[in-house]
Amino acid sequence: MNVIVEGVRKSAVKQVTDADTTVYEVTSGRTFYASAIIVAGVSGAVVSIYDGPSSEGVQPILPIPLEDKGPVIINRRVLNDAPEFLSSVVAKSTISGVWVQIIGVER
């Protein structure tokens, strides 16, 4: 099933380190639905994406391994029909110097 979510289109890009990095902060009272995540940078890094103010005590929504082939683009089909982010999109990498872009809608 492919879910189309209408709302205000949003996108953000941040360089991610081995500490929690807020890629996108959801507007209070709204929900962010990711339609794509693009990760690029250091080969061998694994980037984990979380919903919340931090990764502490939370399971990642998605671990993304990086290889030599270039950026990893994850679309809505792989994301299982637009996961919801209620607080913020937080990313953490095993190696610093990775870039994460999140694309979606907020409503």
PAKOL-419472 format. One record per residue: x, y, z of N, C-alpha, C in turn; residue in one letter. Coordinates in steps of 0.02 Angstrom, whole numbers, padded with zeros to 5 digits, always signed. Atoms other than C-alpha are relative to their C-alpha. Last residue first. Layout:
<pts>
XYZXYZXYZA
...
</pts>
This chain:
<pts>
+00070-00021-00007+00050+00922+00438-00024-00008+00070R
+00020-00010-00069+00231+00910+00387-00073+00021-00001E
+00052-00050-00011+00290+00839+00223-00016+00002+00074V
+00067+00025-00017+00446+00748+00170-00050+00056+00006G
+00050-00032+00043+00630+00759+00128-00068-00029+00020I
+00066+00030-00011+00775+00720+00246-00050+00041-00040I
+00055-00043+00023+00955+00753+00195-00065-00038+00011Q
+00066+00030+00002+01099+00675+00292-00050+00053-00024V
+00054-00048+00011+01283+00716+00268-00066-00037-00006W
+00054+00025+00043+01419+00608+00345-00053+00054-00006V
-00009-00025+00068+01579+00683+00415-00051-00025-00050G
+00018-00070+00014+01593+00589+00579+00011+00018-00073S
-00059-00038+00021+01599+00398+00584-00023+00071-00016I
-00056+00033-00032+01474+00284+00676+00066+00035-00017T
-00043+00040+00044+01340+00408+00628+00056-00033+00040S
-00063+00013-00034+01193+00480+00726+00040-00047-00044K
-00045+00048+00032+01036+00557+00655+00064-00005+00040A
-00068+00000-00029+00889+00642+00740+00040-00054-00035V
-00038+00051+00035+00726+00687+00652+00072+00006+00025V
-00052-00024+00045+00622+00784+00777+00032-00059-00034S
-00041-00048-00038+00471+00767+00890+00051+00033-00046S
+00042-00042-00041+00327+00673+00808+00039+00056+00035L
-00045-00030-00050+00415+00590+00663-00041+00050+00039F
+00018-00063-00033+00301+00475+00565+00054+00021+00049E
+00001+00003-00074+00365+00343+00445-00015+00069+00029P
-00007-00063-00037+00315+00370+00264-00005-00007+00075A
+00055-00048+00005+00251+00214+00177+00003+00056+00052D
+00063+00031-00022+00374+00080+00231-00056+00051+00006N
+00017-00029-00066+00534+00184+00218-00067-00027+00027L
-00047+00029-00048+00591+00070+00076-00016+00024+00071V
+00013+00072+00001+00437+00117-00025+00044-00036+00051R
+00059+00016-00041+00451+00300+00028-00013-00075+00003R
+00064-00031+00017+00626+00318-00044-00056-00026+00045N
+00053+00044-00025+00799+00285+00025-00066+00035-00012I
+00064-00034+00005+00943+00362-00071-00054-00050+00020I
+00055+00048-00009+01117+00306-00021-00064+00040+00000V
+00054-00012-00048+01253+00419-00089-00051-00057+00002P
+00029-00066+00002+01405+00349-00178-00057+00007+00050G
+00038-00011+00061+01459+00172-00221-00030+00070-00005K
-00038-00040+00047+01598+00163-00092-00041+00023-00061D
-00052+00037+00036+01479+00100+00043+00034+00048-00048E
-00028-00034+00058+01369+00181+00175+00056-00042-00030L
-00072+00009+00011+01260+00080+00296+00023+00036-00064P
-00018-00007+00071+01089+00154+00342+00076-00009-00007I
-00073-00006+00006+01008+00101+00508+00019+00000-00075P
-00034+00029+00057+00821+00142+00508+00076+00009+00006L
+00050+00016+00050+00692+00188+00637+00033-00037-00057I
+00000-00039+00062+00826+00178+00770-00056-00022-00047P
-00023+00041+00056+00774+00104+00938+00000+00043-00064Q
+00047+00006+00055+00761+00233+01077+00030-00045-00055V
+00056+00042-00019+00843+00232+01249-00052-00011-00055G
-00005+00036-00064+00956+00378+01207-00064-00038+00016E
+00000+00072+00014+00946+00424+01023-00001-00042+00064S
-00065+00032-00003+00897+00604+01061-00007-00074-00016S
-00052-00050-00012+00757+00732+01043+00070-00029+00004P
-00006-00021-00069+00646+00604+00963+00054+00051+00008G
+00052-00050-00014+00618+00503+00807+00007+00018+00073D
+00044+00007-00058+00781+00416+00761-00055+00053-00001Y
+00050-00053-00001+00889+00385+00607-00050-00014+00056I
+00064+00020-00029+01048+00281+00618-00046+00061+00005S
+00039-00055-00027+01196+00311+00503-00066-00028+00025V
+00069+00021-00006+01324+00173+00475-00037+00057+00035V
+00040-00028-00054+01493+00230+00411-00069-00033+00000A
-00007+00041-00060+01600+00115+00304-00040+00026+00059G
+00010+00072+00011+01622+00241+00164+00013-00038+00065S
-00057+00043-00014+01614+00420+00228-00019-00074-00009V
-00060-00019-00038+01494+00542+00150+00051-00054+00004G
-00062+00002+00038+01318+00529+00085+00058+00018+00045A
-00058+00000-00043+01143+00495+00154+00063-00006-00043V
-00061+00007+00041+00981+00537+00067+00059+00007+00047I
-00059-00015-00040+00815+00507+00157+00060-00012-00045I
-00066+00022+00023+00652+00512+00061+00053+00021+00051A
+00010+00033+00064+00463+00527+00091+00067-00023-00030S
-00058+00003+00045+00474+00565+00276-00020-00035-00064A
+00001+00064+00036+00310+00611+00363+00057+00000-00051Y
-00039+00000+00062+00328+00751+00492+00000-00071-00029F
-00035+00063+00012+00189+00770+00622+00037+00006-00066T
+00003+00029+00067+00123+00934+00693+00038-00066-00002R
+00068+00017+00017+00081+01003+00865-00009-00031-00069G
+00041+00022-00055+00249+01089+00884-00073-00012-00022S
+00039-00054-00029+00341+01105+00719-00046-00027+00053T
+00070-00002+00020+00455+00955+00690-00034+00059+00036V
+00042-00005-00059+00642+00986+00711-00072+00011-00023E
+00061-00040+00010+00747+00924+00565-00041-00001+00064Y
+00002-00017+00071+00924+00854+00558-00060+00045-00014V
+00069-00013+00022+00950+00854+00746+00003+00024-00072T
+00005-00060+00040+01123+00778+00772-00073+00008-00021T
+00067-00014+00026+01156+00651+00910+00000+00067-00037D
+00046-00023-00052+01343+00623+00927-00068+00012-00032A
+00013+00059-00042+01453+00519+00809-00042+00019+00062D
-00060+00025-00034+01439+00661+00684-00018-00063+00039T
+00013+00041-00059+01308+00714+00557+00066-00026+00028V
-00058+00044-00007+01319+00856+00431-00007-00035+00068Q
-00048-00013-00054+01145+00924+00407+00058-00048-00005K
-00064+00034+00009+01020+00943+00265+00045+00018+00058V
-00056-00025-00040+00836+00988+00283+00061-00043-00013A
-00063+00033+00015+00679+00971+00178+00054+00032+00043S
-00057-00020-00041+00496+01014+00206+00061-00040-00022K
-00062+00034+00018+00338+01010+00100+00058+00029+00040R
-00051-00049+00018+00184+01072+00192+00065-00037-00014V
-00021-00046-00053+00047+00941+00193+00051+00049-00028G
-00001-00069+00021-00024+00796+00095+00019+00044+00059E
+00015-00046-00055+00025+00618+00134+00005+00071-00026V
-00019-00068+00019+00016+00490-00006-00022+00046+00057I
+00037-00054-00032+00014+00312+00061+00027+00067-00024V
-00039-00061+00005+00071+00168-00050-00042+00059+00026N
+00042-00059+00000+00000+00000+00000+00044+00062+00000M
</pts>
